[in-house]
Structure formats: C-alpha cells, structure tokens
Amino acid sequence: MKIIVLGEDSDTHEFVRRLPTDGRHKVAMTWPKFPQMPGDPDLESALATPDIDAALIGGPLEQRGELLRRAVAQGWNCLSMHPPGLNTDPYYMIDLSGHEFQAVVTPNLPLRFHPGIQSIRQATTAGGSAGPVRSVILEISTRATNQSLVLEPFAKWVDVVRLLMGEIENIAAMGFPAGVAPTERLTAQLRGSGERRAEVTIRTADNESHVKLTVTARDQIVELQFDPESHSGGRLKWTQINPLRTEGQANQSIMEELPDWDCYREMIDVWGLASHRSISTGPALFDGKRSMEVAEGAVRSLRRGRALDLHYEEISETNNFKTIMTSVGCMMVVSIIFILPMIMAGPALGLPFTLYLGYLIPISLTGFVVLQLLRLAIKND
C-alpha cells in the first residue's frame, strides 16, 4: 500500500517505524513532514498526492476528525488513532458518507487482539471451557497526562468490555476531580444484556502502568495482568469454580505465561486485511463508534451524577431523513399555533388581511406530505 500519514504524534511515529520493510507498504507522503521522509507543509498539496491507497490518521484530538473526514472523502482506507476527536461526531459524519466513497476505516483498538483477551474470549464463547461471562472487573493504572480519563484510556478499553460482555445498556460514572473530565480517577459501572455487569476503574500513578482484568464466567474465574506499555503479554490465572467444594478448600488455579506481542504490528496487519476486505473480526468503524458512544454516556453520567440508559441508533440516510422531518414537523406545529391567534385577532384589530394567512396552513401541510413521500426514494442499505 502507498500510504499518506496525516497528523503527528507518538503513536503515528511508532506505526511508521514498525511498517514492514518487505515492500508491502510505502510511506509516500507525510503531513506535517516527518524527518527523512517525503512530506509537504501544505495540507492541500499533501492530499493531492497521486496513487495513494491508504491513510494513517493521527495528530491532536482537535485535528483528527477533520483529517479523517478529508481522507475518507478521497476514498482511502484509513487507520485512525482512537479516539477520533473529542466526541463521536467524526465517526457519525464518516458513517453517513462511507457508502459514497467506499473507504474502509479501521480504528486503532488493538487491545482486543492481546493474547490474553483472545484466550478469554475463546474460553467464554459458546462451547468454551469457562462458560458465558457473568461479570468483568477492569483495573487500570496509567501515567498522569492531565487529559480526561474518559477519552484516554476509557474510550479504548471499553471496546474490550464490549467484546467480552456484549453491548452496554446502562452506565454510571464517578470521577475525581469532579466534572466531566476527571484526570486522576474514573470509576464506571456498566450493565449489559442478561444482567451482565462490569466495573472499570482507572487511576493515575507517577511511574506505573498496569492492567488487571478479572472475568467471572459460569465455570471459571480468569485473571489477566500485564503492562500495556511493554511487549510482554503478561500472565493469565485460571481458577476453576467448584460449587461442591467444602469450607476451607481452595479452588484449583493454573498460571499461564503469555507470549510477547506488539500492538502496532498487530494493527498494521489488521489494517492491511481490512483494506482488502478480507477480515470480519474488526475492529471496524462500528466498534469505534460504539466505544465513543459509551464514552459520551460516561460524560453525561458524570454531568448528571446518576446512572443513564444508553440507546443506540444506526446511522443511515433513512434515519437522518426521519430526524430532519421530525424537526420540520415540530416547527410547523409551532408555526400553526402562532398563526391561528393572528388570524382570529386580525379583523378585530383592523387587519383583515390576516384571514388570508389561513391558506398557508393547508399549503404547508401538503408540502410536508410531499416531502415525506421523498423517503420512498431513499435506498435501503
């Protein structure tokens, strides 16, 4: 693939450094210019580079959404740093235009491919040794960055929680300091279908980066511990649940050392497969969008100080049309309520011409019905 790199941050530099040197991938353009690589200080000139196949999108959060939108408009297959911005809007805009440009967007959500997560996923799916998931407890210690913990790392790790327990239906979040952007501690309690529960606790530490994931399934308790900043896969602890054990008898546990892994190389391989439409396990635009929707749910919960139900609606031309027509219908109702008193009071005030305003009501209602019929012209996805 001939790749253009848009935006500069530590993650994009790591991706570029780990691109295979076997000729499969080539960086043809960077913006802003990377050292010892072809680049252009002008964004418009960089976007005009010919024969580009894919785009690597990074940079500050304030820029990512616009860069991603411009890349998708070129039809390039994009690997986008996650989150794409301060909210879900960039993913929504791309989802609405994706059918037109036929671009594939792969969010940078590599944690689902961690060997420990993969082992847990395999053991808790249908027919797995552990049985279905009942609860998930995730504890994360991360370095302090003075950024909102909701965007980093909650928006990334919630993808793993979704992968293990399914869609999240309810969220209650608490943070410190108080407000919608906690920077020192974040605790989120999540509820999924079938009364599945999850708790995510993120705290900052000066010189520590550590993850502990405990998954309670029907037949086993699985505990994963690793350092997300290292290549070490960490270890898994499998504990068999024995409902018939006597008091004082411990459940049997097995420790498993996991192989090393490189999240950057993993996502480069996934990106390449997604670009050729030959992967179905994600992460896809849908997964990035859902993760951001849950993160926005956490922000609303922090603002209101209570648990909130999450409602998802697919982004499509049909749903967008319905939203617009609902707004138009509401404005028409308000207008009619405002016009009717004017029609009735006009003659008494010496303004008989207001009676003619009544003709606007059936005309506008007829126009509204005609606009509604346009929905039949929208193709279903």
Buried (B, 14 or more C-beta within 10 A) or exposed (E): BBBBBBBBBEBBBEBBEBBEEEEEBEBBBBBBBBEEEBBBEEBEEBBEBEEBBBBBBBBEBEBBBBBBBBBBBBBBBBBBBBBBBBBBBBBBBBBBEBEEEEBBBBBBBBBBBBBBBBBBBEBBEEEBEBBBBBBBBBBBBBEEEEEBBBBBBBBBBBBBBBBBBBEBBBBBBBBBEEEBBBBBBBBBBBBBEEEBBBBBBBBBEEEEBBBBBBBBBEBBBBBBBBBBEEEBBBBBBBBBBEEEEEEEEEEEEEEBEBEEBEBBBBBBEBBBBBBEEEBEEBBBBBBBBBBBBBBBBBBBBBEEEEBBEBEEEEBBBEEEBBEEBEEBBEEBEEEEEEBEEBBEEBEEEEEEEBEEEEEEBEEBEEEEEEBBEEEEEEEEE
